[in-house]
Amino acid sequence: MYKYAIEIFYSEEDEGYIAVVPELPGCSAFGETEEEALREIKIAIDLWLETAKKDGREIPKPTGKEILSTLVEKLETFRSTHSQRVGT
């Protein structure tokens, strides 16, 4: 089973929470609470993947961990560089 990054945000216009999976175009869900939006997006992910397989479309590999690793590396580099500047 793939693990994709999920973004959840509150929409004033919709008066509820929207969940999206950036790596799966068009994969989104709505909930009145964050928990409901999360439950719904998990269903949407399964349906998105099932449909893509049936249609023979390429299924993107999740890059969430890679993105997180890159951000952590950049943060560590920034802190190291900033510490050296402050110390001199």
C-alpha positions in Angstrom: 0.0 0.0 0.0 1.3 3.4 -0.9 1.6 6.2 1.6 0.9 9.7 0.1 1.2 13.0 1.8 -2.2 14.5 2.7 -2.9 18.2 3.1 -6.0 19.2 5.1 -7.1 22.8 5.4 -10.2 24.7 6.5 -12.3 26.4 3.8 -14.4 29.4 4.8 -16.2 29.2 1.5 -17.2 25.5 2.0 -17.5 25.8 5.8 -15.6 22.6 6.3 -12.3 20.9 5.8 -10.8 20.0 2.4 -8.2 17.2 2.1 -6.0 16.9 -1.0 -3.3 14.5 -2.1 -0.9 16.7 -4.2 0.7 13.7 -5.9 -2.6 12.3 -7.2 -4.1 14.9 -9.5 -7.8 15.6 -8.7 -7.8 13.5 -5.5 -9.6 15.5 -2.9 -12.3 15.1 -0.2 -14.5 17.2 2.1 -15.4 16.8 5.8 -17.2 18.9 8.4 -14.3 18.0 10.7 -10.6 17.3 10.1 -11.2 13.7 11.1 -14.0 13.3 8.6 -11.9 14.8 5.9 -9.1 12.4 6.6 -11.5 9.4 6.5 -12.9 10.6 3.2 -9.5 11.2 1.6 -8.4 7.7 2.5 -11.4 6.4 0.6 -10.7 8.8 -2.3 -7.0 7.6 -2.5 -8.2 4.0 -2.8 -10.7 4.9 -5.5 -8.1 7.0 -7.4 -5.6 4.2 -7.3 -8.2 1.6 -8.3 -9.4 3.7 -11.2 -5.8 4.4 -12.4 -5.0 0.7 -12.4 -8.1 -0.2 -14.4 -7.4 2.6 -16.9 -3.7 1.5 -17.2 -2.5 4.9 -16.0 0.9 5.3 -14.3 0.6 5.4 -10.5 3.0 7.9 -9.0 5.3 6.7 -6.2 4.9 8.7 -3.0 7.7 11.2 -2.5 6.6 12.5 0.9 9.5 11.0 2.7 12.0 12.2 0.1 10.6 15.8 0.3 10.8 15.6 4.1 14.4 14.4 4.0 15.3 17.2 1.6 13.7 19.8 3.9 15.4 18.4 7.0 18.8 18.4 5.2 18.2 22.1 4.1 17.2 23.0 7.6 20.3 21.4 9.1 22.5 23.2 6.5 20.8 26.5 7.3 21.3 26.0 11.0 24.9 25.0 10.6 25.6 28.0 8.3 23.7 30.4 10.6 25.5 29.1 13.8 28.8 29.7 12.1 27.9 33.3 11.2 26.6 34.1 14.7 29.7 32.6 16.3 32.2 34.6 14.3 
